[in-house]
């Protein structure tokens, strides 16, 4: 017997018990709050009334109690209008990743274990108290022996095992829910959990965050407006990240920035241009550029931190953005509609005219505003909401992109209310369109197409000869895949029933014929043959003249 497997099942049962108890406790409180009897009892009390949480608030509190895995999942759902209503998403956006710090002594022990050295052998100074604590890791300030001020990020003990257990249980619950309620399959909740699992497990590996930091450093090494913290890879491990400490000012208030001889308008413009450059030029962007992840250095230089979660865009996603931005600039509802449909991988969409009409009405509602005053991020979000309404499947990276654009729009708008993303995004969109129709790229595409056709014509005679040979040998196999849908299963059942009935009638016909020919007493054979023919004609009549389904 596998003892490790028994131990894992034991942990899963313990965790499942914790989750069930939390859910039951809050479900009971929700029932009490909704009960008319308890509402009357509360009204009769003269004492101070306790706050009665709404259903979305209760769900948010439940998620916070369930721990980091569910908090992270709730934060992702907050940006998925295709799965969660606006009322619940607004509440889920309040979920915080802050967590109660674990013991500093345990943290120091983990740091020593990851370094393979004593703390004093690596750091000349080390703050024993944690600077901040999040759901996955805990942060300390230190100074390397070589003199650099650094941030030391250590992962919580056993957090990976806990998250893996939670992911297993979430996936099990989701699969059970889809099995019992097939209509849930339309929103692909199991696929979302699988995708979320890959994302959070990557975030648990600090080598991924280190790689992201180094990649961004290379992309922006020649841009003086941006500073990406340095990673000290010689000390970094999967559970320990040591990077340069950034000592700037958080861009929470324009007044505070001005007091420190910084220009909020320049910072806002640079921040918007920085994110759009990540998105439209590199297709690789910081997924959460909110003020808490941004520091402002002297000279209005922007420093970004927390690269655990990044977005990656495919070439067709970039083409969509370029087409969308150009359609937005020209107020061309048809171009925007086509870009949205193409993004979803659909060639023909039956409700295209209805979608185009709604997008046209959306654009007309902004038609009398100057282009530089229109909120590009908001229009994109409203277009995404329309796609959800028409049940079009949207790539998950687009939701991450919209979130990043909305976040940077809020950040820039707080520092410079007159700034809009539209004029900033337009040059990048034009560059993307020009790149798409670059003569060298077109020539390369034409060459590849000709080469593919040449390969096809060269190999076609041999392929046909092989097929004919297999047909002659009786070895040609054809694989048919049938979808697990109700119409398919019903058709298979009907076919099976008819085939069985035909075999039975044929058997009876042959048997009765044999009885008539070989048996001296022909009466029984004739009766059997007559009954068989009657049922055969009746079945044929029923099949030929049945109503079409």
N, C-alpha and C positions, 0 to 999 in steps of 0.2 A: 504494500500500500504506500502511495506517495504522501509522505508526511508534510512536505511543503505545500502540496495541493490542499490537504486538510486544513493547514494553518491559514491559507488564503481564503478558503471558504468560511472559516471561523471569523476572520477579520471582516469579510463581506457581510456576514450575518450581524456582527456587532454594529457595523456602520449602518446597515439597513435599519436596525432597531433604533439607532439615534435619529435617523432621518424620519422614520415613521412617528416617533414620539414628538419631534418638533412640529411636524405637519399636523398631527392630531391635536396637539395643544392649541395651535393657532386656528385650526378648523373649528374647534369647540368655542373658542373666543369669538370667532366670526359668527357662528350660529347664535351665540348669546346676544351679540350686538344687533343682529337682524331680527331676533325674536321680539314680537310685539309685547309679550308679557313682561320681558325684562326692560323694554323701553318704558312701559308704564311704571314699573317699580322704580326705575331711575328718576323719572319725573316726580314721583311722590317724595323722594328723599330731599331733605333740606340741606344735606351736606354738599360740599363742593363736588360738582359733577366731574367724573373722570372722562378724559378724552376718549371718544369712540372712534377707532380707526376705520377708514373706508377700506373697501376690499383691495384696491391697488396698494394702499399703505400696508395692509396686513400681509400681502404677498411679498412686498419689499422687505419687511421686517423678518418674515420667515426665511427668505433667501439669505439675509445677512447672518441669521443664526446658523444656517446650514454650512457656512464656511466658504473658503476662498474659491473652490471650484464653481459653486453655484453663483457666487457674486460675479465672477468673471463671465459666466454664461448669461447671467441677467444683464450685464453691461452690453454684451453682444446683441441680445434680444432687443435692447432699448434702441438699437439702430436698424431694426428689421421690421419696417412697416408691412412687409408681406406676411408676417407671422403674428404680430402683436398689434392690438388696436392702439390708437393715439393716447387714449386715457391711461392705459397700463404702461406705455412706453415713457410717458412723462414722469411717472413715478419710478420706473426702473432706472432712469437717468440719474436719480439721486443716490444710487448704490455707490458706496465708497469702498476702496480697496484697503483703507487703513485697518490695522489690526492691533490687538494688544501685544506689546513687545514680549518676546520670550526672554528667558534669563540671560543676562550679559555673560555670566560665567559659562553657560552652555555655548553661547556665541563665540566666546574667546577660544573655547576648547575645539569647536568646529573649524575655526580659522587656522589654529595650529595644525589640526589634522590635515586640512587641505593644502597648507603650505609645506607640510613636512618639516617645519622649522618652528622654533620658538618665535613669538611675536617680536621680541627684542632683537632678534637676528635680522629682521626685515625692516622694522619701523623704528625710527629714532623717537617718534612721539605717537601715542595712540590714545584717543579718547575712550575711556572705559565705558561711558554711557552712550547708548545708541542715539544717533541723530534723528532717525525716522524708522518707522516699522510699517511694512505693507503686508499683504496677504501671503506673498511668496518669500520675501526676503527682508533682511534688517540691515540698516546702513550705519557705518561708523566713519568718523573723520580720523585721518592719520597723516603722518609724514614719513616718507621713505628715508632710509639711511642716506640715500643719494641726494636728499633735500627736497624732492617734489612733494607738494601737498596733494593727497589723494583721498578718494572715497572708497571705502571697503564695503562691498555688498556681499553678505553671506546668506545662503539659503536656509530657510527654516528646517529644523530636523524632521526627517521622515515625511516631508511635505509631498514628495513624489509618490510615495506609496499611498498616501491619503487621496491624492488627486486621481491616481489610477483606479482606486477602489470606487471613487465617486463616478468616474467616467463609465466604469463597468455597470454600475447600478443605473445610471442615467440612460445608458443605451438599452439595458434590459427593460426598464420601465417604458421607454419610447417604443420599442418593438412590440411590447405587450399592448400598449395603447393603440398602435396602428393595426394590430391584429384584431382587436376587439371593436375598433372604430375605424373602418377602412377609409372613411372620408378624410382622416388625418394624413393619409399618404400623399394627398395633394400638396401639402406644405413641406414634405420631405424632412420631418423632424429628426429622423434617424441620420440622414445625411448631414444635417446641421450639427448634430452632436459629434459625428465622426470628424467633421471639419474643425469643430471647436477643440476636440481632443488633440488633433495634430498641432493646432496653434498653441495651446497651453503647454503641451509637452515640449515644444520648441522653446517656449519662454522659460521653462525650467532649466534648460541647458544654457548656461551663461556663455558658452562658446558661440552660440548663435548671436547673442547680443553683441559680443566682442567683434564678431565678423561684420555685423551691421555697422558698428561704429567705424571700423577700419574702411569699409566700403564707402560710407558717406564722406569720410576724411579724404579719400582719393578723389571722389567726384567733385568736392568743393575746395580742393587744396589751392586753387588759383583764384578763389573768390574771397576778397578781403572782408566782405560783409558778414561772413559766416565763420563760426568757430565750433569745431566738433572735438569733444574731449579725447585726449590720448588714452589708449588702453595699454596697460603694462602686462603684456602677454606672458612674460616670464614668471609671473605670480598668479595668473588667472587660471582657474580650473572650471569644470562643469558646474560647481556649486559655489565658487568664489570668484568675484569680479573686482578687479582693482583698476580704477581709472582716475584720470586727472580731476582734481577738485575745481569746479567752476565757481568763482566768487563774485558773480555779478548781481544785478538787481532784477527781481521778478517784475514783469511789465503789467502790474495790476492797476496802476494809476498814472495817468499822464502828468499829474502834478508832481508826484514823487520823481518821475523821470526828469522833469524840467529842473527840479531842485538839484539834481545830480549832473546838470549840464548835458542832458541827453534830449534828443528831439523825437517826440512821440510820432510825428507824421512820417519822418524818415524811417523809423523803426517799423511802423505799420506797413509802409510801402515795401520795405526790404523783406519783411516777414511774408507778405502775400506773394511777392516775386519768388522768394526762396521755395515755398511750398509748390507753387505752380511749375517752377523749374524742375523740382523733384518729380512731379507728376508727368508733365508733358514732354520733358526732354529726356529724363532717365527712366521713367516708368517704375520708379522705386522711391517710396515716400514714407515719411514718418506718419504713422497711423493716428497719432493723438497729439497734435501740436497745440495743446492748451497752455495758458500762461504758467501753470505749475511745472511744465517741462521746458520752459524757456527762461534764459537769463540774458540780461543786457550788459555788455561789457563796454568800457570806455570807447568812444568813437562810434557809438550806435551799432556796435557789432553784436550779432545775435548768436548765442550759444544754445544748442539743443542738447537735452539729456533724455534718458530712458528710451532706448531703441529696442526694447524687448519685443514690441509688436510693430511690424512694418507692413506696408502694402506693396504688392507687385502687380503691374499691369501688363497684359499681353499686347502684342501689336494691334490686334483688332479692337482692344479696349481704347488704345490711344487714337486709333482712327475714328472710333465713336466720339471721343471727346473733341477731336478736331471738327468733325462734321456737326456735332451739337453746337459748339461755340460759334462756328460760322453761320449756322442756321439761326442761332440766337441773335447774332449781330445783324443779320438781314431780315429778322422777323419772319423767317421762312418755316411755317408749320410743317410743310411737306418734307423738307430736309431733316427737321428734327424727328419727325415720325419715322422716316426711313432709318435714321441712325439708331433710334431706340429698338426698332424691330430687328435690324441687323445685329445689334448687340446681343439679342436673345437667341440668335442662331435660327431665326425663322425666315423662310423665303416668301411664303404667302400667308397673310394674316387676314382672316375673314372680316374682322372688325376694324380694319385699317382706317377706313373713312371716318368711323365714329371717333377713333383715337385722334386722328388728325384734326377733326372738328373741335374736340375738347382742347387740344394743344393750341389751336388757332385762337380760341376764346381766351385761353390763358395769356397768350402773347398780347392780345388786344387790350387786356386789362392793364398792361404796362406800356401800351403803345404811346401814350402822351407824356411819358417821363423821358428825360434825356438819357442816352445810353449809359453814361457814366454814373447815373443815379439808380440804375436797376440792379437789384440783388441777384447776381448770377447763381449763387449757391442755393438761394431759396427757390428760384425757378427750376433748377435741376432737381431739387427735392420734390417739388410739386409734380414734375414729370415722372419721377420714380413712383410717386403715389398713384399716378394714373396707370402706370404699367402694372402696379399691384392690383388695381381695380379691374384691369382686363386680364388678370391672372397670367401675365407674361413672366417667365422664369428669368430672373436677373442674376448675373454672376455675383458671388459674394464680395469680391474685391471692389465692386462698384459701390456697395453699401459703405465699405470702409473709406472709399474715396469721397463719397458725399459727406460722410461724417468729418473727414479731414478738412474739406472745403468749407463746411458750415462752421467748424471750430475756428479756422483761420480767419473767416469773415467776421466772426464775433470779436476775435482778438484784435484784428485790424480796425474794425468799426469802433471799438472802445477807445483806441488811441487816436484814430483819425476818422471821425464820423462821415466825412465826405468821400472816403475811399470805397471804390467798388471793384470787385474782381473782374468784371467784364473787360474794361480797357486793358487790364494787366494780362489777362489770358489770351487776348486776341493775337498779339504777335507770335506767341507760341503755337496757336492753332494754325496760323498762316504758314509757319515754318514746317509744321507737321504735314499740311496739305502739299506744300512744295516738295517736301521730302518724299511723299507718296508718289508724286508724278515726276520725280527726278529722271532725266533721260537714261542715266546709267542703270537705275533700278528697273525702269521699263524694259530696257534692252536685256537685262539679266533675266527678267520674267519671261520675255519672249523666247530667249535662248533656252530656258528651262522647259518651256512648253513644247518647243520644236524637238528638243532632245527626248522628252517623254513620248511624243508621237513617233519619233524615229525608233525608239526602243520598242514601242508597241508593235509597229509594222515589222520590225526585225524578228521579234519573238512570236508574233501571232501564228505564222504557219506551223511552227513547232508545237505551240499550245494546242492548235486544232488537231494536229496529227496525234498528239497524246490522248486527247479526248476521244477521237475516233477509235484508237487502239483499245482504250479501256472499255468503250461500248462493245467492241467486238469480243473482248475477253469476258464481258459481263462483270467487270470490276468497278464500274462507275458508281460512286456513292454520292448521295446528295443529302445534306443535313438540313432538316427543317426545324426551326425554333418557333414554338407557339407561346404567345404571351399568356401569363397566368391571370386571364381576365374572365369575367362571367360569361360574355358572349362566346368566347372560344371554348370554355368548358361545356357550355350548353350545347354547342354545335357538336363537340366530340361525343357527348352523351347521346344525342339524337342519332348520330352516325352509328355508334356502337349498338344501340337498341335496334336500329333498322337492319344492320348487318346480321345480328343474332336472329332476328325474326325471319330474314331471308334464308339463312342457313337451316332453320327449323322447318320452314315450309318446303324448301328444296328436299330436305331429308324425308319429310312425310310423303312428298310426291314420288320420290324414287322408291320408297318402301311400298307404297300402295301399288305402284306399277309392277314391282316384283311379285307382290301377292296376286295380282290379276293374271300375270303371265305364267307363274310357276305353280300356283295353288289351284287344285281342282275346284275347291269351294271359293268362287270368285266374289261372293256377296260382300264379305268383309272388306276385301281389297277395293271393290267398287265404292262402297260407302266411304272408306277412308279417302280414296282419290277424290270423290265428290266434295267432301268436307274441305279437303286441302285446296281444291280449285276455287271453292267458294271464298275461303279466307284469302287466297292469293289475289283474286279479282277485287275483293273488298279493300285489301291493303293497297293494291295498285291504284284503285279509284281514289282512295283517301289521299295518297301521296301526290297524285297528279292534279287533283282539284282542291287541295287544301288552300286555305287563305294564306296569302303572303305575309310573313312577319315583318 
